[in-house]
């Protein structure tokens, strides 16, 4: 488990593990836990906890030849030199929305990934408690 590598440098009591679900669904309580863990006043009121940043309802992928052009350093350098409004227009014209079906894994690939990650998911219980369900994949 990758987390175990940190134990070479830090004692376990200096490590805190939280899930993305805790951050997403229990923002204030999770912040208080993190703040207390770090020795910061957990009762500080932060307006930013009510705000969400960098959310995306859809993912964009380059279309056609633009996917290959983006990997050419000279083309990338020219694109970076363009004014932001022009870059934005070009980007909008050369991307398409990624469809959810394109993100789906076939059953055998998903089963293989879960099988590879299962020991780490079980190991997370050491950090998150025995009631950690490992998203239903550990058992």
N, C-alpha and C positions, 0 to 999 in steps of 0.2 A: 504494500500500500504506500502510495506516495507520501502520505501524511507521516508515516513512520520515519522518513528521512529527516524530518525536522527535529526528531528526538536526539539526533546526533549533536545538535546545536542548542536546543532549548529543553528544559525540563517540561514534562507533561503539563504541569500546573500553569505554565506560561502559554499554553496553546488553547485556543477556543475554536470549536467547530460549530457552525450553525448551517442550517439548510436554506436554500433559496426560498422555499415555502415560508419559513419563519420570517425572512426579510420581507416577503411579499404580503403575507397575510397578518402578521403580527408586528408591524413596523415599530410602533412605539415601545412595546414590551421588549422586543429584540434589541432596540437601541439602548434601552435601559440596562439590559443584561451586558451588552458590549461595553457600555460606558463604565459600569461598575467593575467589570473584569479588568478594564484598562486603568482603573483608579481615577476616573473622571466622574464628576457629579452626575448621577443618573437622572436627576430630577430637572435638568435643564430643559426648558421648552424650546423646541426647534420647529419652526414653521415648515422647514424643508421636508420634514417627515410626511407631510400631507401632499407633497408634490412628487410627481413621477417624471423622470427624465429619460430621454433616449428610448422611448417606447416605439415600437414599430408594429403597425397592424399588418404590414406586409413586407416581405423581403424582396429586394430587387436583384436581378442578375443581368449581366451584360448580354446583348444579343449580337448574333452574327459575328462579323470580323472584329468588332470592338473588343470582344473578349480576348482575342489574341493581341490586338494592338496595345492594350493596356499593359502588357508584359514587356513591351519594348521600351527600354530606358529613355531613348530620345523622344518618343511619343509622349511618355509620361511627363518628361521635363517640359515639353511644349504645353501640354494640357495644364500643368501646374502654373504656368506663366499667364494663362488666360484670366481675364477678370471673372470673378465669382459668378455674376449673372450669366455670362456666356457658358461657363463650365456647367452651371446648373441646367441650362437649356439643352446643351449637348448630352448631358447625363440623362435627362428625362427622355430624350429622343432615342437613346441607345441602350435603354434598359427595359426590362419587362418584369411584371410581378411573378414571383415564384409561386407556383400552385402547390397547395398542400399535398396533393398526390405525388408530386415530385420528391417530397421529403420522406415518403413512406419507405420503410425497409421491408424486404421480403421476409417471410417468417423464419427461414433458416438463418439469415444474417442476423436478425434480431435475437434469435435463440443463442447464436454463437457469442454475440456481444454480451448478453446477459450472463452466459456461462463464464466468460472471461472476467466479468466484473463482480460476480457473486462473492468471492472471498473478500474483496474490498468492501462490499456492501455489508457483509457480516461484521467485518472489522470496524466499521463506523459505529457499531453499537457501543464499542468501548468509549467513544467520544460523545455519542448522543444519547446513550442510555439504552437499556434492554428493550424499552417500548418502541424504539425506532423501528419502523416497519420496512425500511429500505425500499419504499415504493412498491412493495409486494414482490420484490425480486430476490430476496435473500433466502427464502425458505423453499 
